Amino acid sequence: MKLLAFLAAGLAMAQSSADGWRTFQDPQGRFQFLYPERFGAPSPGTDDGFRGRTAAIRFAGFSAGVQAGRIVLGGEAVLTTGPPQLDLQAAGGLYDPIALQTLPARIATAIRNVLPVLTGAAFCDAIGRERHLHPADARLGALTAAQQGAVASVDRMGNITPKVFECGISGDTVTFHKESAFDPAGPRRHIYGAIRFLPPPYSSFQLVRGGADAPTAELLRQIATVVNSWKER
């Protein structure tokens, strides 16, 4: 029922705003943004409305799956509250809300309390680093050696030997393209997108995508346009 309501409201209000672009209006009336028509129909994304993922919107022709014969990861527009986090382990697993769920809730909460908060100024440095929190930090003193090892592993998850190709800041938005491996023995993948840091009650609006192929300059421009078009209603 929730999915049907989302589709009915979202598609009814996904009206053309400019040549090749449509307007997505949140069914709950909280926000709207533009997206390229070629992205396809919107629907609820991963963990939509769960914890800090206030809203997640996937696109039928752009988000995770096989698109134009290539495997795509992520590609959802996400509105967050609380400390900004990133899809696809773009800054490692500790900043990824889904990867962080692999740790017990008590440990995940302790990490959130001591992990440096992502900001526009710190973002480029964060995505270029493999480690972001020392597991032996005194503020995590209650952790056992095994738990400290788990924290270190999640911190590096999806972000082994990262290499940043592009990371530009314009106003409150950062557009980026990097490459990293999911694990030491695994293939490298491109991760790219844009994140806009927002004032309360929200913290960010972002669209992060990945795969074997590097993004074109035009694709990065389109993603940044989507993120910058977000506005509260």
C-alpha positions in Angstrom: 0.0 0.0 0.0 2.8 2.4 0.9 4.6 1.6 -2.4 1.4 2.2 -4.4 0.7 5.5 -2.7 4.3 6.6 -3.3 4.1 5.7 -7.0 0.7 7.3 -7.5 1.7 10.5 -5.8 5.2 10.6 -7.2 4.3 9.9 -10.8 1.4 12.2 -10.7 3.6 15.1 -9.6 6.6 14.2 -11.8 5.8 16.9 -14.3 8.2 18.2 -16.9 10.1 21.3 -15.6 12.6 21.8 -18.5 13.6 20.0 -21.6 14.2 16.4 -20.6 13.8 17.1 -16.9 11.0 16.3 -14.4 10.0 17.5 -11.0 9.8 15.0 -8.2 7.5 16.1 -5.4 7.6 14.2 -2.1 4.3 12.5 -1.5 4.4 13.8 2.1 4.9 17.3 0.9 8.3 17.9 2.5 10.5 18.6 -0.5 10.9 18.5 -4.3 13.8 18.3 -6.7 14.5 17.9 -10.5 15.8 14.8 -12.2 16.5 13.8 -15.8 13.6 12.1 -17.4 16.0 9.4 -18.6 16.5 8.3 -15.0 13.1 6.6 -15.2 10.2 6.3 -12.8 10.8 7.0 -9.1 9.9 4.5 -6.3 10.9 4.0 -2.6 14.6 3.3 -2.2 16.7 1.3 0.2 15.7 1.9 3.9 13.3 4.7 2.9 12.3 6.5 6.1 14.5 4.2 8.3 16.6 6.0 11.0 18.6 8.8 9.4 17.5 8.0 5.9 14.5 10.3 6.0 13.7 9.6 2.3 15.3 7.4 -0.3 14.2 7.4 -3.9 15.4 5.0 -6.6 15.0 5.5 -10.3 14.0 2.6 -12.6 16.5 3.5 -15.4 19.4 4.8 -13.3 19.7 3.1 -9.8 21.1 -0.2 -8.8 20.7 -3.1 -11.2 21.6 -3.7 -14.8 21.4 -0.5 -16.7 22.3 -0.4 -20.4 24.0 -3.8 -20.0 26.2 -2.7 -17.2 25.9 -3.4 -13.4 25.2 -0.2 -11.5 25.4 0.3 -7.7 23.5 2.8 -5.6 22.1 5.7 -7.7 19.4 6.6 -5.2 18.5 10.2 -4.1 18.7 10.2 -0.3 17.7 12.9 2.2 19.3 12.5 5.6 18.9 13.7 9.1 21.5 13.5 11.9 25.2 13.2 11.1 25.5 12.9 7.3 26.3 9.4 6.1 27.1 8.1 2.6 25.9 5.3 0.4 28.3 2.7 -1.2 30.9 3.1 1.5 32.1 6.2 -0.3 34.0 7.2 2.9 34.2 3.7 4.3 31.8 1.6 6.2 31.6 3.6 9.4 30.0 6.5 7.4 27.6 4.1 5.5 24.3 3.6 7.3 23.8 0.2 5.8 27.3 -1.1 6.4 27.2 0.2 10.0 24.2 -2.2 10.6 26.7 -5.1 10.5 27.9 -4.1 13.9 25.8 -4.6 17.1 23.6 -1.6 17.8 25.5 -0.7 21.0 28.8 -0.5 19.2 27.3 1.4 16.2 25.8 4.0 18.6 29.2 4.4 20.4 30.9 4.9 17.0 28.4 7.5 15.9 29.1 9.4 19.1 32.9 9.7 18.4 33.2 9.5 14.6 34.1 13.0 13.2 31.0 14.5 11.5 31.2 14.9 7.8 31.1 18.5 6.6 31.6 20.1 3.2 35.1 21.2 4.3 36.2 17.8 5.5 34.5 15.7 2.8 37.3 15.5 0.2 39.8 14.4 2.9 37.4 11.8 4.3 36.7 10.0 1.0 40.4 9.9 0.3 41.3 8.2 3.6 41.2 4.5 4.3 40.8 4.9 8.0 38.7 7.4 9.9 38.5 6.1 13.5 41.2 4.4 15.5 39.5 1.3 17.1 41.6 1.8 20.3 40.3 5.3 20.8 39.9 5.9 24.5 36.3 6.9 24.0 35.7 3.3 22.8 37.5 1.8 25.8 34.7 -0.6 26.5 35.3 -2.6 23.3 37.0 -5.9 23.4 40.0 -6.7 21.1 37.7 -8.6 18.8 35.2 -5.7 18.6 38.0 -3.3 17.9 39.1 -5.5 15.0 35.5 -5.5 13.7 35.4 -1.7 13.9 38.7 -1.4 11.9 37.3 -3.8 9.3 34.1 -1.9 8.8 36.0 1.4 8.6 37.8 0.1 5.6 34.9 -1.7 4.1 34.4 -0.8 0.4 37.2 1.7 0.7 40.5 -0.1 0.3 43.3 2.0 -1.1 41.0 4.9 -2.3 42.1 7.2 -5.0 40.2 10.5 -5.5 40.1 11.7 -9.1 37.8 14.7 -8.6 36.4 16.4 -5.6 35.0 20.0 -6.0 33.2 22.2 -3.6 30.6 24.7 -4.8 28.6 26.5 -2.1 27.2 23.8 0.1 27.6 21.0 -2.5 30.5 18.6 -3.1 30.8 16.7 -6.4 33.2 13.8 -6.5 34.6 10.8 -8.3 36.9 8.3 -6.7 38.0 4.7 -7.1 38.5 2.0 -4.4 38.3 -1.7 -3.8 35.6 -3.4 -1.8 38.2 -5.8 -0.2 41.9 -6.3 -0.7 41.5 -9.1 -3.2 38.5 -7.6 -5.0 38.3 -5.5 -8.2 38.3 -1.7 -8.0 35.1 0.2 -8.6 34.3 3.8 -9.4 32.1 5.7 -6.9 30.8 9.1 -7.8 28.1 11.6 -7.1 27.2 14.8 -5.2 26.2 15.6 -1.7 24.6 18.9 -0.5 24.9 19.7 3.1 21.7 21.1 4.5 20.7 23.0 7.6 18.4 21.4 10.3 16.1 19.6 10.4 17.9 17.8 7.6 21.6 17.2 7.2 22.2 16.3 3.5 20.7 15.5 0.2 22.8 13.2 -1.9 23.0 11.0 -5.0 25.9 8.5 -4.9 26.4 5.9 -7.7 29.0 3.3 -8.6 30.2 0.6 -10.9 33.0 -0.5 -13.1 32.8 2.5 -15.4 34.0 6.0 -14.7 31.3 8.7 -15.0 31.4 11.2 -17.8 31.6 14.9 -17.0 28.0 15.3 -18.3 26.8 12.6 -15.9 28.5 14.3 -12.9 27.0 17.6 -14.0 23.5 16.1 -14.1 23.9 14.5 -10.7 25.1 17.8 -9.2 22.1 19.6 -10.8 19.7 17.0 -9.2 21.2 17.6 -5.8 21.3 21.4 -6.1 17.7 21.5 -7.2 16.4 20.1 -3.9 14.2 22.5 -2.0 12.0 22.3 1.0 8.3 22.8 0.5 
